[in-house]
């Protein structure tokens, strides 16, 4: 079990996300009438996948990077390590309070896991099993959702504009992945180094950012009772006249 965005296979389920009035207003407040950021509606497709569809890819990415250079574990790790796809994943860190800077290639959509937990199987604990008659997917989803349900006061802003996080929560179906063996001792004790499954739950947005600097902030009280504050200083390469 691994959290992201906290000092913490095809998708088969999840709530549709839509732009809220607050999101739309923020979208229009860029200089010279140009949008500073845009939140893709939940059913919009970027390179063939919706926001829900990119969640498994985010977690597969995190689990594929060795511990020695994994940006969730190494403060100085390049945000772009191991990234070459059509969407740029914003990695967090395993700390309660942190600031991270990332440079993003021009015109690349950004996937932000505001807060997420990945509940994977199998694990060394022999009691970590579905109840009699319960499906593995339901068992893992129940655990992930239960953890996230205990998060309090979750709030997120993009360039100082609040977003309604309640409109951006998703739960995946079973996700297949293969974790790098070095992550077993550092990131997730359930990693076997071979093919496994898991379910992710959390709050996610898929963004288009204008060229220049952006600030993403998330605050919350984790289930452990610790207050968390995470700041992402993003620099989107390109020019203001880029499409």
Helices and strands as residue ranges (DSSP letters): E 2-4, H 21-27, G 31-33, E 37-39, H 51-64, E 87-90, E 97-104, E 109-121, H 136-149, E 152-158, E 161-163, G 165-167, E 169-171, E 175-178, G 181-183, E 195-209, E 212-221, E 227-236
